[in-house]
Amino acid sequence: MTAVDVPQLVAQAREGRPRAVARLISLVEGASPQLREVMAALAPLTGGAYVVGLTGSPGVGKSTSTSALVSAYRRAGKRVGVLAVDPSSPFSGGALLGDRVRMSDHASDPGVYIRSMATRGHLGGLAWAAPQAIRVLDAAGCDVILVETVGVGQSEVEIASQADTSVVLLAPGMGDGIQAAKAGILEIGDVYVVNKADRDGADATARELNHMLGLGEARGRDDWRPPIVKTVAARGQGIDEVVEALEKHRAWMDERGVLAERRAARAAREVETIAVTALRARMADVHGDAHLGALAARVAEGELDPYAAADALLATLTEAQDQARA
């Protein structure tokens, strides 16, 4: 792969050049050898963007809602970045670009950057490179970054760990009233949106959701209570109310230091993931499949317990690192 001029690329991205932003995200997705250089160059430029995650079951209108939010923020003069995480193609491994097609109205707007990313088998509704891609858009000067997940269920709630504010979308007539009672989805939402509110059952869905939120953990007077907003995103109805709810949540987090805590926790998870990935790579380099396979065989035969085998693997890795330093 041809090396790129990272400082020049970052400078172009700061100027709002979409090709430069696209190149930086491609370096992230491709785990480029220059990835460390890219992240080092971006680090001083990040921290200004407000990251909003949108999740919900397939068919609730996530892409339509995202597009409507882009329009609302653009009317307010905000520069907007969108990461639309799509399922991976079973043939090419790339993203199935359904989200991007539905947001084509913003394709020619220089104040909007839209990127589709494939999950590539990563669970949780996000792509593995999403945290670094968010960092790229942040450094590129986006005021708001909207991260739309693939259609997820209750267990796939990773967006809550990547966004400042998480928006959970539901729609009437899709079984969401029952789904909302399950653990997971009620634990991640900062704002709840009942989309397609012009359909029968929208009021009932909102009431049931409000009831389930009331059965959750006891909240103090100053604690955040997630609002429920009804929208018809296809017609832009209720979108201004969603933006208002988002801004109220952001203000609430700023006042209490919650926003800084969430971002610190997000950074900690990112660092941990990078460290664990590097550790696995070193283990593979030092031991190879043969050493691990031998330990695994002993565990399978009952000669060794898995914790002792892990200790042996780590001890060998430490020994190899000590020898390398010597």
Secondary structure in CASP SS format (residue, H / E / C, confidence):
PFRMAT SS
TARGET T0000
AUTHOR 0000-0000-0000
METHOD secondary structure of the structure
MODEL  1
M C 1.00
T C 1.00
A C 1.00
V C 1.00
D C 1.00
V H 1.00
P H 1.00
Q H 1.00
L H 1.00
V H 1.00
A H 1.00
Q H 1.00
A H 1.00
R H 1.00
E C 1.00
G C 1.00
R C 1.00
P H 1.00
R H 1.00
A H 1.00
V H 1.00
A H 1.00
R H 1.00
L H 1.00
I H 1.00
S H 1.00
L H 1.00
V H 1.00
E H 1.00
G C 1.00
A C 1.00
S C 1.00
P C 1.00
Q C 1.00
L H 1.00
R H 1.00
E H 1.00
V H 1.00
M H 1.00
A H 1.00
A H 1.00
L H 1.00
A H 1.00
P H 1.00
L H 1.00
T C 1.00
G C 1.00
G C 1.00
A C 1.00
Y E 1.00
V E 1.00
V E 1.00
G E 1.00
L E 1.00
T E 1.00
G E 1.00
S C 1.00
P C 1.00
G C 1.00
V C 1.00
G C 1.00
K H 1.00
S H 1.00
T H 1.00
S H 1.00
T H 1.00
S H 1.00
A H 1.00
L H 1.00
V H 1.00
S H 1.00
A H 1.00
Y H 1.00
R H 1.00
R H 1.00
A C 1.00
G C 1.00
K C 1.00
R C 1.00
V E 1.00
G E 1.00
V E 1.00
L E 1.00
A E 1.00
V E 1.00
D E 1.00
P C 1.00
S E 1.00
S C 1.00
P C 1.00
F C 1.00
S C 1.00
G C 1.00
G C 1.00
A E 1.00
L C 1.00
L C 1.00
G H 1.00
D H 1.00
R H 1.00
V H 1.00
R H 1.00
M C 1.00
S H 1.00
D H 1.00
H H 1.00
A C 1.00
S C 1.00
D C 1.00
P C 1.00
G C 1.00
V E 1.00
Y E 1.00
I E 1.00
R E 1.00
S E 1.00
M E 1.00
A E 1.00
T C 1.00
R C 1.00
G C 1.00
H C 1.00
L C 1.00
G C 1.00
G C 1.00
L C 1.00
A C 1.00
W C 1.00
A C 1.00
A H 1.00
P H 1.00
Q H 1.00
A H 1.00
I H 1.00
R H 1.00
V H 1.00
L H 1.00
D H 1.00
A H 1.00
A C 1.00
G C 1.00
C C 1.00
D C 1.00
V E 1.00
I E 1.00
L E 1.00
V E 1.00
E E 1.00
T C 1.00
V C 1.00
G C 1.00
V C 1.00
G C 1.00
Q C 1.00
S C 1.00
E C 1.00
V C 1.00
E H 1.00
I H 1.00
A H 1.00
S H 1.00
Q C 1.00
A C 1.00
D C 1.00
T E 1.00
S E 1.00
V E 1.00
V E 1.00
L E 1.00
L E 1.00
A C 1.00
P C 1.00
G C 1.00
M C 1.00
G C 1.00
D H 1.00
G H 1.00
I H 1.00
Q H 1.00
A C 1.00
A C 1.00
K C 1.00
A C 1.00
G C 1.00
I H 1.00
L H 1.00
E H 1.00
I H 1.00
G C 1.00
D C 1.00
V E 1.00
Y E 1.00
V E 1.00
V E 1.00
N C 1.00
K C 1.00
A C 1.00
D C 1.00
R C 1.00
D C 1.00
G C 1.00
A H 1.00
D H 1.00
A H 1.00
T H 1.00
A H 1.00
R H 1.00
E H 1.00
L H 1.00
N H 1.00
H H 1.00
M H 1.00
L H 1.00
G H 1.00
L C 1.00
G C 1.00
E C 1.00
A C 1.00
R C 1.00
G C 1.00
R C 1.00
D C 1.00
D C 1.00
W C 1.00
R C 1.00
P C 1.00
P C 1.00
I E 1.00
V E 1.00
K E 1.00
T C 1.00
V E 1.00
A H 1.00
A H 1.00
R H 1.00
G C 1.00
Q E 1.00
G C 1.00
I H 1.00
D H 1.00
E H 1.00
V H 1.00
V H 1.00
E H 1.00
A H 1.00
L H 1.00
E H 1.00
K H 1.00
H H 1.00
R H 1.00
A H 1.00
W H 1.00
M H 1.00
D H 1.00
E H 1.00
R H 1.00
G C 1.00
V H 1.00
L H 1.00
A H 1.00
E H 1.00
R H 1.00
R H 1.00
A H 1.00
A H 1.00
R H 1.00
A H 1.00
A H 1.00
R H 1.00
E H 1.00
V H 1.00
E H 1.00
T H 1.00
I H 1.00
A H 1.00
V H 1.00
T H 1.00
A H 1.00
L H 1.00
R H 1.00
A H 1.00
R H 1.00
M H 1.00
A H 1.00
D H 1.00
V H 1.00
H H 1.00
G H 1.00
D H 1.00
A H 1.00
H H 1.00
L H 1.00
G H 1.00
A H 1.00
L H 1.00
A H 1.00
A H 1.00
R H 1.00
V H 1.00
A H 1.00
E C 1.00
G C 1.00
E C 1.00
L C 1.00
D C 1.00
P H 1.00
Y H 1.00
A H 1.00
A H 1.00
A H 1.00
D H 1.00
A H 1.00
L H 1.00
L H 1.00
A H 1.00
T H 1.00
L H 1.00
T H 1.00
E H 1.00
A H 1.00
Q H 1.00
D H 1.00
Q H 1.00
A H 1.00
R H 1.00
A C 1.00
END
